Amino acid sequence: MNTAPSLSVVVCAYTLDRWEDLQAALTSVQSQRRPPDDVVLVVDHCPELQRLATRMLHGVRVLPNRHRKGLSGARNTGVEAAVGDVVAFLDDDATAHPSWAARLLADYRDPRVAGVGGLVVPWWETDRPVWFPPEFDWVVGCSYRGLPEEPAPIRNFIGANMSFRKEELRAAGGFRTDLGRVGTRPLGCEETELCLRIRSRRPDALLLYDPSAAVRHRVPAARATWSYFRSRCYAEGLSKALVARYSEGAAALSSERAYLTSTIPHAYGEALRRGRSAPAHTVLALTLGVGATAAGYAVGSVRARRTTSPAGTAPAQHTPARERPA
């Protein structure tokens, strides 16, 4: 019988503004029913936060981002430092359920599993806007309606709650540092591109979504606005265009096709069945979300053709340092 592997948890942070959230995130990790073997906090080019964390946090290794500024570089730093067989990532404004680590590790008893991601529940700082469709909870970094409700293979994970075998991360070359969030810039999809690269390298690998491994993700008031919703959808389109450019084959946009042909039509249908009880703003939000994402994808596709390397290649400068050739 296979035993559960060892676990490193990596949390990345970039600002003092989330200090209380960061403390809550790390406390939730250290309070797990199955404690991790290693907890790493990577500070993304914020010396003040690094000094405070080094002084105040106990039982946590505090490291500076050794790579290009941004979430991807910080994650790569965490992977390089991790001692566990599995590396799990938790956002600095998320808290893990007490059984989170145990649930993630249980799925790795299957040797085919290369990664496990879990449920991300929105924790609205204000009341959830009545117009905000649950099909678009990905806008605020959370699980959305349309994802599996039972454990199932999936194309890619949500970054706030994901894990991978360390050997798979290193073999794939880590996260691309020309994708993903830098500070408050609402770009992303570095997780999607990495998952596609892992599957491209090892087609038999399973990336498993297990909603029993749950975290709660804070949604600040600034993200519960029409302007953020529109800009985040547009940025997602830009990012997806780069993913499609970097990746080969139909898998690059497979989830998006299913989302547009199944999840979104179902959302419209539900709104129409509710009739007058359905807020008109919800229908408007669905339309705006799809339209803004499509516009971002169109613009991003033009830019990608002009600026990116050939599809399917991960530039050497984005490979974690210890994996680079001498």
GIGILIN-V334073 format. One record per pair of residues at least 12 apart in sequence whose ideal C-beta (glycine too) atoms are under 10 Angstrom apart, sorted by the first residue. I is the first residue (numbers start at 1). J is the second residue. Records with the same first field share a line. If there is no record, write none. Layout:
I=J, J
//
This chain:
1=109
2=108, 109, 110, 111
3=105, 108, 109
4=34, 85, 86, 101, 102, 104, 105, 106, 107, 108, 109
5=37, 84, 85, 86, 105, 108, 109, 165, 166
6=36, 37, 38, 82, 83, 84, 85, 86, 105, 166
7=29, 32, 34, 35, 36, 37, 38, 39, 82, 83, 84, 85, 86, 87, 88, 101, 102, 104, 105, 108, 163, 166
8=36, 37, 38, 39, 40, 61, 78, 79, 81, 82, 83, 84, 85, 86, 87, 88, 89, 163, 166
9=25, 26, 28, 29, 30, 32, 35, 36, 37, 38, 39, 40, 41, 60, 78, 82, 84, 86, 87, 88, 89, 90, 96, 100, 101, 104, 163
10=29, 36, 38, 39, 40, 41, 42, 61, 63, 74, 75, 76, 77, 78, 79, 81, 82, 84, 87, 88, 89, 90, 163
11=25, 26, 28, 29, 39, 40, 41, 42, 43, 60, 74, 78, 88, 89, 90, 91, 92, 94
12=40, 41, 42, 43, 44, 63, 65, 70, 71, 72, 73, 74, 75, 76, 77, 78, 89, 90, 91, 92, 159, 181
13=25, 26, 41, 42, 43, 44, 46, 49, 50, 53, 62, 65, 71, 74, 91, 92, 93
14=42, 43, 44, 45, 46, 49, 65, 69, 70, 71, 74, 92, 181, 182, 183, 184
15=43, 44, 46, 48, 49, 92, 183, 184
16=46, 48, 49, 52, 53
17=49, 93, 184, 220
18=49, 91, 92, 93, 218, 220
19=49, 52, 53, 56, 92
20=93
21=91, 92, 93, 94, 95, 218, 220
22=41, 43, 49, 52, 53, 57, 91, 92, 93
23=53, 56, 57, 92
24=92, 93, 94, 95, 216, 218
25=41, 90, 91, 92, 93, 94, 95, 96, 160, 215, 217, 218
26=39, 41, 53, 57, 58, 59, 60, 90, 92, 95, 96
27=57, 95, 96
28=90, 94, 95, 96, 97, 98, 100, 101, 215, 216
29=41, 59, 60, 88, 90, 95, 96, 100, 101
30=57, 58, 59, 60
31=95, 96, 98
32=96, 97, 98, 99, 100, 101, 102, 104
33=97, 98, 99, 100, 101, 102, 103
34=98, 99, 100, 101, 102, 103, 104, 105, 106
35=59, 101, 102
36=84, 86, 88, 96, 100, 101, 104, 105
37=82, 83, 84, 85, 86, 101
38=59, 60, 61, 78, 81, 82, 83, 84, 87
39=57, 59, 60, 61, 62, 82, 84, 90
40=60, 61, 62, 63, 77, 78, 79, 80, 81, 82, 83, 84, 87
41=53, 54, 57, 60, 61, 62, 63, 74, 78, 92
42=61, 62, 63, 64, 65, 66, 67, 71, 73, 74, 75, 76, 77, 78, 79, 80, 81, 92
43=62, 63, 64, 65, 74, 77, 92
44=64, 65, 67, 68, 69, 70, 71, 72, 73, 74, 75, 77, 92, 181, 182, 183
45=64, 65, 67, 68, 69, 70, 73, 74, 182, 183
46=64, 65, 69, 183
47=64
49=62, 64, 92
50=62, 63, 64, 65
61=78, 81, 82, 83
63=77, 78, 80, 81
64=77
65=77, 78
66=80, 81, 320, 321
67=80, 174, 175, 177, 317, 318, 319, 320, 321
68=177, 178, 182, 317, 318
69=177, 182, 183
70=175, 177, 178, 179, 180, 181, 182, 183, 185, 187, 190
71=89, 91, 159, 175, 177, 179, 180, 181, 182, 183, 185, 187, 188, 190, 191
72=159, 174, 175, 176, 177, 178, 179, 180, 181, 182, 188, 190, 191, 193, 194, 318
73=174, 175, 176, 177, 180, 182, 318, 320
74=89, 175, 177, 180, 181
75=87, 89, 159, 162, 169, 174, 175, 177, 180, 190, 191, 194, 320
76=169, 170, 173, 174, 175, 176, 177, 318, 319, 320, 321, 323
77=174, 320, 321
78=169, 174, 320
79=164, 166, 169, 170, 174, 175, 320, 322, 323
80=166, 169, 170, 174, 320, 321, 322, 323
81=322
82=166, 169, 170
83=166
84=105, 163, 165, 166
85=105, 108, 165, 166, 167
86=101, 104, 105, 107, 108, 113, 115, 116, 163, 164, 165, 166, 167, 168, 169
87=115, 162, 163, 164, 165, 166, 167, 168, 169, 170
88=100, 101, 104, 105, 115, 116, 117, 118, 161, 162, 163, 164, 213
89=117, 157, 159, 160, 161, 162, 163, 164, 175, 191
90=159, 160, 161, 162, 163, 215, 217
91=120, 141, 158, 159, 160, 161, 215, 217, 218
92=160, 218
93=123, 141, 160, 216, 217, 218, 219, 220
94=120, 121, 123, 141, 142, 159, 160, 161, 215, 216, 217, 218
95=121, 123, 214, 215, 216, 217, 218
96=118, 160, 161, 213, 214, 215, 216
97=118, 119, 121, 161, 212, 213, 214, 215, 216
99=212, 213, 214
100=118, 119, 161, 163, 212, 213, 214, 215
101=163, 213
102=212, 213
103=116, 118, 119, 151, 210, 211, 212, 213, 214
104=116, 117, 118, 161, 162, 163, 208, 210, 212, 213
105=163, 213
106=210, 212, 213
107=151, 163, 206, 208, 209, 210, 212, 213
108=163, 164, 165, 208
110=206, 208
111=165, 206
112=153, 202, 204, 205, 206, 208
113=153, 163, 164, 165, 168, 205, 206, 207, 208, 210
114=163, 164, 165, 167, 168, 169, 171, 172, 195, 198, 199, 201, 202, 204, 205, 206, 207, 208
115=154, 156, 157, 162, 163, 164, 165, 168, 169, 191, 194, 195, 198, 199, 205, 206, 207, 208, 209
116=151, 154, 157, 161, 162, 163, 164, 165, 206, 207, 208, 209, 210, 213
117=143, 147, 154, 156, 157, 158, 159, 160, 161, 162, 163, 164, 191, 195, 207, 208, 209, 210, 211, 213
118=143, 151, 157, 158, 160, 161, 162, 163, 208, 209, 210, 211, 212, 213, 214, 215
119=142, 143, 147, 149, 158, 161, 209, 210, 211, 212, 213, 214, 215, 216, 217
120=137, 138, 140, 141, 142, 143, 144, 147, 157, 158, 159, 160, 161, 162, 211, 214, 215, 216, 217
121=137, 142, 143, 160, 161, 211, 214, 215, 216, 217
122=134, 137, 139, 140, 141, 142, 143, 144, 216, 217, 218, 219, 223, 224
123=140, 142, 215, 216, 217, 218, 219, 220
124=140, 142, 217, 218, 219, 220, 221, 223, 224
125=218, 219, 220, 221, 222, 223, 224
126=219, 220, 221, 222, 223, 224
127=221, 224
128=140, 219, 224
129=223, 224, 225, 226, 229, 279, 281, 282, 285
130=279, 281, 282, 285
131=224, 226, 229, 279, 280, 281, 282, 283, 284, 285, 286, 288
132=219, 223, 224, 225, 226, 229, 279, 281, 282, 285, 289
133=145, 229, 263, 264, 267, 268, 270, 271, 281, 282, 283, 284, 285, 286, 289
134=146, 267, 282
135=259, 263, 264, 266, 267, 268, 270, 282, 285, 286, 289, 290
136=229, 232, 233, 236, 263, 264, 267, 282, 285, 286, 288, 289, 290, 293
137=158, 217, 219
138=158, 188, 232, 233, 236, 259, 289
139=186, 219, 223, 224, 228, 229, 230, 231, 232, 233, 235, 236, 285, 289, 292, 293
140=160, 217, 218, 219, 220, 223, 224, 228, 229, 232
141=158, 159, 160, 161, 181, 186, 188, 217, 218, 219, 223, 232
142=158, 160, 161, 215, 216, 217, 219
143=158, 160, 161, 209, 211, 214, 215, 217
144=158, 259, 263
145=263, 266, 267, 270
146=255, 258, 259, 262, 263, 264, 266, 267
147=209, 211, 255, 259, 263
148=208, 209, 210, 211
149=209, 211
150=209, 210, 211, 212
151=208, 209, 210, 211, 212, 213
152=206, 208, 209, 210, 211
153=199, 205, 206, 207, 208, 209
154=195, 206, 207, 208, 209, 210, 255
155=192, 195, 196, 199, 207, 209, 251, 252, 253, 254, 255, 256, 258
156=189, 190, 191, 192, 193, 194, 195, 196, 198, 199, 207, 209, 243, 251, 254, 255
157=191, 192, 194, 195, 207, 208, 209
158=188, 191, 192, 209, 215, 217
159=175, 180, 181, 188, 189, 190, 191, 192, 194
160=191, 215, 216, 217, 218
161=209, 210, 213, 214, 215, 216, 217
162=191, 194, 195, 207, 209, 213
163=208, 213
164=191, 194, 195, 198, 205, 207
165=198, 205
168=194, 197, 198, 201, 202, 205, 207
169=194, 198, 320, 323
170=319, 320, 322, 323
171=197, 198, 201, 202, 323
172=193, 194, 195, 196, 197, 198, 199, 200, 201, 202, 314, 319, 320, 323
173=194, 197, 198, 201, 314, 315, 316, 318, 319, 320, 323, 324
174=190, 194, 197, 314, 318, 319, 320, 321, 323
175=190, 191, 193, 194, 197, 314, 318, 320
176=189, 190, 193, 194, 197, 242, 243, 246, 314, 315, 317, 318, 319
177=190, 315, 317, 318, 319
178=190, 193, 242, 246, 307, 308, 309, 314, 315, 317, 318
179=191, 192, 193, 194, 239, 242, 243, 246, 318
180=193, 194, 239
181=235, 239
184=222
185=235
186=223, 228, 231, 232, 233, 234, 235, 236, 238, 239
187=232, 235, 236, 238, 239, 242, 296, 300
188=232, 235, 236, 238, 239, 240, 243
189=235, 236, 237, 238, 239, 240, 241, 242, 243, 244, 246
190=239, 242, 243, 318
191=243
192=239, 240, 242, 243, 244, 246, 247, 252, 253, 255, 256
193=239, 240, 242, 243, 244, 245, 246, 247, 252, 314
194=243, 314
195=207, 243, 247, 251
196=243, 244, 246, 247, 248, 249, 251, 252, 254, 312
197=246, 247, 312, 313, 314
199=247, 249, 251
200=247, 248, 249, 251, 252, 312
203=251
226=281, 284, 285, 288
229=285, 288, 289, 292
230=285, 288, 289, 291, 292, 293, 295, 296
231=292, 296
232=289, 292, 293, 296
233=285, 288, 289, 290, 291, 292, 293, 294, 295, 296
234=289, 291, 292, 293, 294, 295, 296, 297, 299, 300
235=292, 293, 296, 300
236=256, 289, 292, 293, 296, 297, 300
237=256, 290, 291, 292, 293, 294, 295, 296, 297, 298, 299, 300, 301
238=293, 295, 296, 297, 298, 299, 300, 301, 303, 304
239=293, 296, 297, 300
240=252, 253, 255, 256, 293, 294, 296, 297, 300, 301
241=253, 296, 297, 298, 299, 300, 301, 302, 303, 304, 305, 308
242=297, 300, 301, 303, 304, 307, 308
243=256, 300, 304
244=256, 297, 300, 301, 304, 311
245=300, 301, 303, 304, 305, 307, 308, 309, 310, 311, 312
246=304, 308, 309, 310, 311, 312, 313, 314, 315
247=311, 312
248=310, 311, 312, 313
249=311, 312
252=311, 312
253=297
256=293, 297
259=290, 293
260=290, 293, 294
264=286, 287, 289, 290
265=286
267=282, 283, 285, 286, 289, 290
268=282, 283, 286, 287, 290
270=282
271=283, 285, 286
//
